[in-house]
Amino acid sequence: MMLYWIENYRVDLGYFLVSVVLLVIYHRYLAYQTRKHPTYTVQALNRLARTAWVDMIMRQEGKEILAVQTLRNSTMAATFLASTAVLFIIGVLSLSGQGDKLEGTWHALNIGSKHSELWLIKLLLLLLDLFCAFFSFAMAVRVFNHVGYLVNVPLSLGHKMICPAHVAVHLNRAGKFYSFGMRAFYFTVPLVFWLFGPHLMLAATIGLIVVLYYLDRAPSILVADVNGELPEESLY
């Protein structure tokens, strides 16, 4: 069975493995840089900001409305993206029944295998990625709702498990689910281009890594000069 796959789908498998390795190397690089510089990525900076935000909300009185509004905005964003993932899933399921009608156009630039079973495997991987995005956003909504109750518990009650540090852990967990869902959305780009050909998937992967590098990098610290003006090059 393994020899059959290698013999018939070696081009697609080779490009797919190269794309996966490139993405793994990129994320290992981000993890390495984050260990050296805790604020190297936007995600790491957001974790620090969420922790400080929870501490401010729970220690200062009169911030209940601000907390509810902020969490509502996060919940609405995650809900919208979860709904979008469902629409994409329905579209992919509809596409799976029309593979024989699209072979003439979708495979015009394909240098790899054009077997129908490989086409279904590509769609299955795309569906798996979209399901990961949906469940990630759904879990983000769930945890945001829990945080909405936790963050409004007064510190004067003295609950040991409902302190700013503990609530911040829950909020950062929701942020991690949200970030993972967005990452799954980004990964649909190479998978969609794989439907047209393995070489296009590799090109899309390289382009995605370049875009993600600029999206994931946190802006440099703004340092004013002696006149109090901010130099333009310090913005990035």
N, C-alpha and C positions, 0 to 999 in steps of 0.2 A: 504493500500500500504506500509506504514511504517512497519507494523507488518510482512508483507511478506518478505521485505528486511532483517529485523532483524532475522527472523526465518531461511531463506535460506542462508544468506551471513554473519552471525554474526562473523565467524572466520576472514574472509577477512576484514570486516569493523572494527573489533577490532584491528587487526594488523595495518591497515591503519591509524586509529586514533592515535594509540600509536606512529607511525612513524612521523606523522604530529606534534604531541605535542612535541616530542623530538627535531625536527628541530626548532620549534617556541621557545622553551626554550633556545636552543643554540644561536639563533640570538638575543634573548632578553638579554642573558648574554653578548654577544659582545657589544650590544648597551649600557648596563650598564657600562661595563669596559671602553668603549670609552668616556663616559661622565666623568668618573673619571680621565682617562689618555688619552688625545686627540691623542696621537700617539701609542695607544695600538695595533691597527690593521694596516695591510699593506694598506688597502683602505684609512684610515684616513691620513696616512703618504703620500700617493700618492696625496691626495687632497692638502696638504700643498706644496708638491713639484711642482705640476702643477701651483699653484698660484704664487709661487716664480719664476717659469720658464717664465710665461707670463709677469710678471713684468720686468724680465731681458731682454726678447726679445723686449719689446716695449720701454724700456728706453735707450737701447744701440743701436747705429747705426751699420749697417753692419751685422745684425743677420737675415736678411730676408731669406737667403738660408737655414740656420739652422732651422728656423721655418717651412719652406715648407717641408724639408726633414723629420722632426720629425712628423708632421701632416700626411704626406704621409704614413709613416710607420704605424701609428695608423689606418689610413683609410684602408690600405691593410690588416691589421690583422683582422679588423672588417668585411671587405668584405669576406675574406676567411672563417671566422666562420659563417657568414650568409649563404654562399653557402653550407657549411657543414650541417647546420640545414635543408636546403631544401632537401639535399640528404637523411638525416635521415627521414624527413617527407615522402618522396616518398617510402622509405623502409617500414615504418610503414603502409602506405596505401596498399602496396603490401601484407604485412603480414596479414592485416585484412581480406582478401579474402581467406586465407588458414588456418583459425582456425580449421576447421573440420579435416584437414589432419595432424595437428600437435598435436592433443590431446593425442595421445599415448605416445609421447616422452616428450612434454613440461609439461605435468601434472604427470609425473612419480613420482616426489617428492612433489606434491602438497597435502597439508593437509587441504586445504580449499575447497571452492566450485569450481566445474568444469563446471558450466553452461556456454553456449555459450554467453548469454547476459552479464554476468559478464566479460568474456573475451573481448567483444567489449568495455565495459566501461573502462577497463584497458587500452586498446589501445587508446581510446578517451582521457583519461587523459594524456597519453604519447604524443599524438599529440598536445594537448593544451600546454603542457610544451615546446615542440619543437617550436610551433608557437610563444610563448612568447620569446624564445631565438632568433628566426629569426627577429622579429620586434624590439627587443632590439638592436641587432647588426645593423639593418638597420637604426634605429634612431641615433645610435652612428656615423655611416658614415655621415648621414645628418648634425649632429651638428659639427663634425670635419670639414666638408666642410665650414660651416658658420664661424668657428673660423679661418680658413685659410685666409678669407678676413679681419676679424676684427683685427687679430693680426698684420697685416702689415699696418694698418692705422697710419700714423705719429701722435704722440702726439702734435706736433706743430700746427695741424689743430684746436685743442681745442674742439673737439666733446665731450660733456658731457657724452653721453651714450657709447662712445667708449674709455674707460679708462681701464687700466690693471685690476682693480677690477671687472669691468663688463665683460670683456673678459674671465677672470678666472672663473666666474660663468658659462659661456657657456661651457668652456673646462671641468670643473668638472661635468657638466651635461652629457657631452658625456662620460666621464669616468664612471659615474654612470650607464648609459645605457649599456656600455661594461661590467661592473662588474655584472649587473643584468643578462645579457645574459650568462656569464660564470656560474653564479649560477644556471641558468635554465639548462645548460648542466650538471652540477654536479647532479642535482636532477633527471636526467634521469636514473641514476644508480639504486636507489631503485625502480623506476617504472618498469624498465626492469626486475629486479629480482622478482617483484611481479607477472610477467607473469608465473614464474616457481613455485611460492608458496608464501603465506603471511609471513611465517617464514623466508624465504630468504630475503624478502623485509626488515623486521625488522633488520636482521643481516647486510644487506647492508647499512641501515640507520645509524646504530651505527658505522660501519666502515667508512662511509662518514664523520660523525661528527668528528671522531678522526683525519682523514686526513685534514679536513677543519680547525681544530683547529691549526695544525702546519702550514697550508698555510696562515691563516688569521693573525696569530700573527706576529707583526713587530719584527725584530731582536733587541736585547738589544743594547744600546749605547756602542760603543767600547771605552773602557777606557785603555789607555796605562799605563804600570807600570813605575817605576822610571827609568828604563833602556831604555824606549821607545819601549818595545816589547809589543805586544798584546797577552794577555792570551787567550788560546783556548776556555775556558768556557765562555768568553765574547762574542763569536760570536753568541750565541743563547739566 
